[in-house]
């Protein structure tokens, strides 16, 4: 049976470390034909910059091909059942990347797919992003085990994947978030501490990271979010409370002046541009391990 990558906990620590190891080994190779003859389909219900381009470039550099399939261009967009689309497409392609409004769509697609299905983002999680983040930290500072990571802001899909990663990679995740936006069952996560104090979360952290206050799908709650999250901005003074070796990460896109200060992306402690590039390399490692 093919292995799908819908959440980080679909894989063991050893399997994820193998993905990251492969990513590192391929990083300095502009082209490697290890996936020659392989074809990857990308089906997106949401807009994308980094996820789409990184998967397309990754397949090209690995000797394969990728095709972007907008839902509006598929019969899926006209009411064809997910089951039917999954059965047909997976009989033709070697893998599929899905970016969906609902995580349930990915679960249903994977249930009926003969080819590996990769979560390119859902309302629940964003596991590909965390692979890139951990790869970035490993390159800069070494092993993430035992480190303190501070997430500042909304407990969204990226933060959910961080919470899964905290257990798998054995680091401590502190989530600084207004009580209203914390998950209802906070005890479901191992190695995760929730607080409404951003200073407590960032103090002595090795990684500080954040995301926009209003994610795709949360636009109706925009005004309330901007009001409640205004005390959760990450800025230079806040980073000063972390360790001297701290790195700052942001999955992008970023809204300067909201979740981050206007010049934070250019701070010497920021590794955001390296992190963004590592989406390409982390996904190459993932593709090789799933399709190779």
C-alpha positions in Angstrom: 0.0 0.0 0.0 1.3 3.5 -0.8 2.0 5.7 2.1 0.3 9.1 2.2 1.7 12.2 3.7 -1.4 13.9 5.2 0.1 14.7 8.7 3.5 14.4 10.3 2.3 11.6 12.6 1.7 9.4 9.5 5.5 8.9 9.6 7.9 7.8 12.3 10.8 9.9 13.5 13.1 7.6 11.6 11.1 8.1 8.4 11.0 11.9 8.7 14.7 12.0 9.5 15.3 10.0 6.3 13.3 12.6 4.4 15.4 15.4 5.8 18.6 13.6 5.2 17.6 13.1 1.6 16.7 16.7 1.3 20.1 17.7 2.6 22.0 15.4 0.2 20.0 16.7 -2.8 20.3 20.4 -1.9 23.6 21.0 -3.7 22.5 19.1 -6.8 20.7 21.4 -9.3 19.4 18.3 -11.1 19.2 14.6 -10.4 17.1 12.2 -12.5 16.1 10.0 -9.6 12.4 10.6 -10.5 12.8 10.4 -14.2 9.5 9.3 -15.8 7.5 10.1 -12.7 4.5 12.5 -12.9 3.0 14.6 -10.1 -0.4 16.2 -10.1 -1.2 19.2 -8.0 -4.9 19.9 -7.2 -5.5 23.2 -5.3 -8.6 24.7 -3.9 -6.7 27.6 -2.3 -4.2 30.0 -3.7 -0.5 29.2 -3.4 3.0 30.7 -4.1 5.6 28.6 -2.4 3.9 25.2 -2.3 3.0 25.2 -6.0 6.3 26.5 -7.3 8.4 24.4 -5.0 6.7 21.1 -6.0 6.8 22.0 -9.7 10.5 22.9 -9.6 11.3 19.9 -7.4 9.9 17.5 -9.9 11.7 19.1 -12.8 15.0 19.1 -10.9 14.5 15.4 -10.1 13.9 14.5 -13.7 10.1 14.1 -13.5 7.2 16.3 -14.4 4.4 18.1 -12.6 1.0 19.5 -13.7 -1.0 22.1 -11.8 -4.7 21.2 -11.8 -7.1 24.0 -10.6 -10.3 22.6 -9.2 -12.1 24.9 -11.6 -10.5 23.1 -14.5 -11.5 19.6 -13.2 -14.9 17.8 -13.2 -14.4 17.8 -9.5 -15.4 21.5 -9.6 -18.6 20.6 -11.4 -19.7 18.1 -8.8 -17.8 14.9 -9.7 -17.4 12.9 -6.4 -14.0 13.0 -4.8 -13.9 9.2 -4.8 -14.3 9.1 -8.6 -11.6 11.8 -9.2 -9.2 10.0 -6.9 -9.6 6.7 -8.5 -9.1 8.0 -12.0 -6.3 10.4 -11.4 -4.3 8.1 -9.2 -4.4 5.4 -12.0 -2.6 7.9 -14.2 -0.1 9.8 -12.0 2.6 8.7 -9.6 1.6 11.1 -6.8 -0.8 13.9 -6.0 -0.4 17.1 -3.9 -3.7 18.5 -2.5 -4.4 21.9 -1.1 -7.9 21.9 0.2 -10.4 23.9 2.2 -11.3 20.8 4.3 -8.9 18.2 5.6 -11.7 15.6 5.2 -11.3 16.0 1.5 -7.7 14.9 1.7 -8.7 11.9 3.9 -11.4 10.8 1.4 -9.0 11.3 -1.6 -6.3 9.3 0.1 -8.8 6.5 0.9 -9.5 6.0 -2.8 -6.1 6.8 -4.3 -3.7 4.2 -5.6 -0.9 6.8 -5.6 0.6 8.7 -2.6 -1.3 11.8 -1.6 0.6 14.7 -0.1 -1.0 17.4 2.0 0.0 20.7 0.5 -2.2 22.5 3.1 -5.6 22.0 4.7 -7.6 23.7 7.4 -6.1 21.2 9.8 -2.4 21.1 9.1 0.6 22.0 6.9 3.2 19.3 7.4 5.3 20.2 4.4 6.0 23.6 6.0 7.4 22.0 9.2 9.8 19.8 7.2 11.3 23.0 5.8 11.4 24.7 9.2 13.2 21.8 10.8 15.6 21.4 7.9 16.4 25.1 8.3 17.1 24.8 12.0 19.2 21.7 11.5 21.4 23.5 8.9 21.8 26.5 11.2 22.1 25.1 14.7 22.0 21.3 14.6 19.6 18.9 16.3 16.2 20.3 17.3 15.7 17.7 20.1 15.4 19.3 23.5 15.1 22.9 22.1 12.4 25.4 23.0 10.2 26.7 20.2 7.9 29.7 20.6 4.9 30.1 18.4 3.3 33.5 18.6 -0.3 34.0 17.5 -3.2 31.9 16.1 -3.2 28.1 16.7 -3.8 27.5 13.0 -2.9 24.7 10.6 0.9 25.4 10.7 0.9 25.5 14.5 -1.1 22.2 14.6 1.7 20.6 12.6 4.3 22.2 14.9 2.4 20.6 17.8 2.7 17.2 16.2 6.4 17.8 15.4 7.1 18.6 19.1 6.2 15.1 20.1 7.9 13.3 17.2 11.2 15.3 17.3 11.1 15.8 21.1 11.3 19.5 21.4 9.3 21.8 23.7 6.7 24.0 21.9 5.3 27.1 23.7 2.2 28.5 22.0 1.4 32.2 22.9 -2.2 32.8 22.0 -5.3 34.5 23.3 -7.4 32.0 25.2 -10.3 32.3 22.7 -8.1 30.9 19.9 -6.5 28.0 21.8 -7.7 24.5 20.9 -10.5 23.2 23.1 -8.5 20.1 24.1 -5.1 21.4 24.9 -4.1 18.2 26.7 -4.1 16.2 23.5 -0.6 17.5 22.6 2.6 16.2 24.2 5.5 18.6 24.7 3.2 21.6 24.1 2.6 24.4 26.6 -0.1 27.0 26.0 0.0 30.5 27.5 -1.5 33.9 26.8 1.8 35.6 27.6 4.0 36.1 24.6 6.9 37.1 26.8 6.7 33.8 28.7 6.7 31.8 25.5 9.6 33.6 23.9 11.9 33.8 27.0 15.0 31.6 26.4 13.5 30.1 23.1 15.8 28.7 20.4 13.2 29.3 17.6 10.6 32.1 17.5 8.0 31.8 14.8 4.6 33.1 13.8 2.1 33.4 11.0 -0.6 35.9 9.8 -3.4 36.6 12.2 -6.1 36.0 9.5 -5.5 32.7 7.7 -7.3 31.7 4.5 -10.9 30.9 5.5 -10.9 33.1 8.6 -11.8 36.4 6.8 -15.2 36.6 8.4 -13.5 36.9 11.8 -10.9 39.4 10.6 -11.8 42.4 12.8 -12.0 40.4 16.0 -8.7 38.7 15.3 -6.8 41.9 14.6 -8.1 43.3 17.9 -7.2 40.3 20.0 -3.8 39.5 18.4 -2.4 43.1 18.5 -0.4 42.2 21.6 1.2 39.2 19.9 3.4 40.9 17.4 7.0 39.6 17.1 9.6 42.4 17.0 13.2 43.0 17.6 12.8 43.7 21.3 10.8 40.5 21.8 13.5 38.5 20.2 16.0 39.9 22.6 14.3 37.8 25.3 15.1 34.6 23.5 18.5 32.9 23.6 21.5 34.6 21.9 21.4 31.9 19.3 17.7 32.3 18.4 16.5 32.2 14.9 13.3 33.7 13.7 11.0 31.9 11.1 7.9 32.8 9.3 6.1 30.5 6.8 5.0 33.5 4.7 3.2 35.5 3.3 3.9 38.0 6.1 2.1 41.2 6.9 4.6 43.7 8.1 3.3 45.9 10.9 0.9 43.2 12.1 2.2 39.8 13.3 5.8 41.1 12.7 7.4 44.5 13.0 8.2 46.3 9.7 11.9 45.3 9.5 12.0 42.0 11.3 12.5 39.9 8.1 15.8 41.7 7.7 17.0 41.2 11.3 20.2 39.2 11.5 18.4 36.6 13.5 15.8 36.0 10.7 16.2 32.9 8.5 13.0 33.4 6.7 14.5 33.5 3.2 16.5 30.3 3.8 13.4 28.8 5.2 11.4 29.6 2.1 14.0 28.1 -0.2 14.0 25.0 1.9 10.4 24.3 1.0 11.9 23.2 -2.4 14.6 21.0 -0.8 12.4 19.4 1.9 9.8 18.5 -0.7 12.4 17.0 -2.9 13.4 14.7 0.0 9.7 13.9 0.5 9.1 13.1 -3.1 12.1 10.9 -3.4 11.0 8.9 -0.4 7.4 8.6 -1.5 7.8 8.1 -5.3 11.4 7.0 -5.7 
